[in-house]
């Protein structure tokens, strides 16, 4: 397993350098799709739906709660195919989050991106680490969602090794339906 730490500077070119460092250390060449997934700082549900040309569904696999923390394991899947695209583990720091957001998370019916958008929560995403797991041939990243200057959520996302085939199928279908 190879992990590269990310420090925010000039984020655009700096992230490109970090992805290149990951490729060199892992002796791999990542397709553009995986580079986008490692670097994007919007909602992963939205980018996955665009890349796969399918709505996504978030399945909460496990959620445990105490007074200070909610731990949540989810998988995000393609609504069209049912295939898992990403598995994620989240840590919600309750002292750093508004009560209405905490209540929504406890319901286990929405992904984090949709919760943030529905509540119009002002946040910043800060990528901390990116990595490659050679055993599963998958990429992952760890990032913080910051609210009012404090870490509200820490997320580790592991993208499935076959995510490119899901994206390529969507591109092939779109290209075959276009008439010039």
C-alpha positions as CSV (number, residue, x, y, z in Angstrom):
1,X,0.0,0.0,0.0
2,X,1.3,3.4,-1.0
3,X,0.1,6.6,0.7
4,X,1.0,10.2,-0.3
5,X,0.3,13.0,2.1
6,X,-1.3,16.2,0.6
7,X,-0.6,19.7,1.9
8,X,-2.7,22.5,0.5
9,X,-0.6,25.1,-1.4
10,X,-1.3,25.9,-5.0
11,X,-4.0,23.2,-5.1
12,X,-4.3,22.7,-8.8
13,X,-0.7,22.0,-9.7
14,X,0.1,20.6,-6.3
15,X,-2.5,17.9,-6.5
16,X,-1.3,16.9,-10.0
17,X,2.3,16.6,-8.5
18,X,0.9,14.4,-5.6
19,X,-0.9,12.1,-8.0
20,X,2.2,11.8,-10.1
21,X,4.2,11.0,-6.9
22,X,1.6,8.3,-6.1
23,X,1.9,6.8,-9.6
24,X,5.7,6.8,-9.4
25,X,5.8,5.2,-5.9
26,X,3.2,2.6,-6.9
27,X,4.6,2.0,-10.4
28,X,1.2,2.5,-12.0
29,X,-0.4,4.9,-14.5
30,X,-3.8,6.1,-13.4
31,X,-6.4,6.9,-16.0
32,X,-7.9,10.4,-16.0
33,X,-11.1,9.1,-14.3
34,X,-9.2,8.0,-11.2
35,X,-7.2,11.2,-11.1
36,X,-10.4,13.2,-11.2
37,X,-11.9,11.1,-8.3
38,X,-8.8,11.5,-6.2
39,X,-8.7,15.3,-6.7
40,X,-12.3,16.4,-6.8
41,X,-13.5,18.5,-3.9
42,X,-17.2,18.6,-4.7
43,X,-19.7,15.9,-3.9
44,X,-18.6,12.4,-4.9
45,X,-22.2,11.3,-5.5
46,X,-22.6,14.0,-8.2
47,X,-19.3,13.3,-10.0
48,X,-19.9,9.6,-9.9
49,X,-23.4,10.1,-11.4
50,X,-21.9,12.2,-14.2
51,X,-19.0,9.8,-14.9
52,X,-21.2,6.7,-15.0
53,X,-24.3,8.4,-16.6
54,X,-26.4,6.9,-13.8
55,X,-28.0,8.2,-10.6
56,X,-26.2,6.9,-7.5
57,X,-27.6,5.3,-4.4
58,X,-26.0,5.5,-1.0
59,X,-26.4,2.4,1.2
60,X,-25.5,2.8,4.8
61,X,-23.9,-0.5,5.8
62,X,-23.2,0.3,9.4
63,X,-23.6,3.3,11.7
64,X,-22.6,3.6,15.4
65,X,-23.1,6.6,17.6
66,X,-22.0,8.0,20.9
67,X,-22.0,11.4,22.4
68,X,-19.0,12.7,20.5
69,X,-18.9,10.8,17.3
70,X,-20.9,9.0,14.6
71,X,-19.0,6.3,12.6
72,X,-20.6,5.4,9.3
73,X,-19.7,2.8,6.6
74,X,-21.4,3.2,3.3
75,X,-21.2,2.1,-0.3
76,X,-22.2,4.2,-3.2
77,X,-23.6,2.2,-6.1
78,X,-24.8,2.9,-9.6
79,X,-28.6,3.0,-9.7
80,X,-28.6,1.5,-13.2
81,X,-26.4,-1.5,-12.5
82,X,-26.3,-1.8,-8.8
83,X,-22.5,-2.1,-8.9
84,X,-20.6,-0.6,-6.0
85,X,-18.5,2.3,-7.1
86,X,-17.0,3.4,-3.8
87,X,-16.9,2.3,-0.2
88,X,-16.5,5.0,2.4
89,X,-15.9,5.3,6.1
90,X,-16.9,8.5,7.8
91,X,-16.3,10.0,11.2
92,X,-18.6,12.8,12.2
93,X,-17.4,15.0,15.0
94,X,-20.7,16.1,16.6
95,X,-19.3,19.1,18.5
96,X,-18.4,20.7,15.2
97,X,-21.7,20.1,13.4
98,X,-25.1,21.8,13.5
99,X,-27.9,19.8,15.3
100,X,-30.1,19.6,12.2
101,X,-27.3,18.0,10.2
102,X,-26.6,15.5,13.0
103,X,-30.3,14.6,13.1
104,X,-30.3,14.1,9.3
105,X,-27.2,11.8,9.5
106,X,-28.9,9.7,12.2
107,X,-31.8,9.0,9.9
108,X,-29.3,7.0,7.6
109,X,-31.3,7.9,4.5
110,X,-29.0,10.3,2.6
111,X,-25.3,10.6,1.7
112,X,-23.2,13.3,3.1
113,X,-23.1,15.4,-0.1
114,X,-26.9,15.5,-0.4
115,X,-27.2,16.4,3.3
116,X,-24.8,19.3,2.9
117,X,-26.6,20.5,-0.2
118,X,-30.1,20.2,1.3
119,X,-29.1,22.2,4.3
120,X,-26.9,24.6,2.4
121,X,-24.1,24.0,4.8
122,X,-21.0,26.1,4.1
123,X,-18.1,23.7,4.0
124,X,-14.6,23.3,2.7
125,X,-13.1,19.9,1.6
126,X,-9.4,19.4,2.4
127,X,-7.7,16.3,0.9
128,X,-5.3,14.9,3.5
129,X,-4.0,11.7,1.8
130,X,-4.3,9.8,-1.4
131,X,-3.2,6.2,-1.9
132,X,-3.1,3.0,-3.9
133,X,-3.7,-0.5,-2.5
134,X,-1.9,-3.0,-4.8
135,X,-3.8,-6.0,-3.2
136,X,-7.2,-4.7,-4.4
137,X,-5.8,-2.6,-7.2
138,X,-7.9,0.3,-5.9
139,X,-7.3,4.0,-5.1
140,X,-8.4,5.8,-2.0
141,X,-8.3,9.2,-0.4
142,X,-8.8,10.7,3.0
143,X,-10.2,14.2,3.4
144,X,-11.8,16.5,5.9
145,X,-15.0,18.4,5.5
146,X,-14.4,21.6,7.5
147,X,-17.2,23.8,8.8
148,X,-16.5,27.1,10.6
149,X,-12.8,26.3,10.6
150,X,-13.2,23.0,12.4
151,X,-13.1,19.4,11.1
152,X,-16.8,18.3,11.1
153,X,-16.3,15.1,9.1
154,X,-13.3,12.9,8.2
155,X,-13.9,10.5,5.2
156,X,-11.9,7.7,3.7
157,X,-13.2,6.7,0.2
158,X,-12.0,3.6,-1.5
159,X,-12.8,3.5,-5.2
160,X,-13.4,0.0,-6.7
161,X,-10.8,-1.3,-9.1
162,X,-13.4,-1.6,-11.9
163,X,-14.7,2.0,-11.7
164,X,-13.1,2.7,-15.1
165,X,-15.2,0.0,-16.7
166,X,-18.4,1.6,-15.4
167,X,-17.3,5.0,-16.7
168,X,-16.2,3.5,-20.1
169,X,-19.6,1.7,-20.4
170,X,-21.4,5.0,-19.8
171,X,-19.2,6.8,-22.4
172,X,-19.7,4.0,-25.0
173,X,-23.5,4.2,-24.5
174,X,-23.5,8.0,-24.8
175,X,-21.3,8.0,-27.9
176,X,-23.4,5.4,-29.7
177,X,-26.6,7.4,-29.1
178,X,-25.2,10.6,-30.5
179,X,-25.9,11.4,-34.1
180,X,-23.8,14.0,-35.9
